[in-house]
Amino acid sequence: MSDSSSLITDLTERQANALRQKCSFTRIKESMTPDEHAAVNKAEEEIKVDTGNGRAKTYSCSWLSEVLTKNGYPVSSSTISRHMNGRCGCE
């Protein structure tokens, strides 16, 4: 059994850097080839500038999630959205 004092310390004294783990979207991008990574970055930019709403929206986090998952990079649209809005562990 592990030392209970370290368990108590870990549970009561959270360190800021302990919260800062890269999100799965970033880890996926880091595993890609440079060309794939650049294409995903371009797709992120397209999502940011797409002014459509609902079904009129061409580029979205859902679309990017579907494309990445189809090509062997499973990631949810909510993970992509959190990352793009600065609400993931990367920030």
Secondary structure, 3 states (H helix, E strand, C coil): CCCHHHHHHHHHCCCHHHHCCCCHHHHHHHHCCHHHHHHHHHHHHHHHHCCCCHHHCCCCHHHHHHHHHHCCCCCCHHHHHHHHCCCCCCC
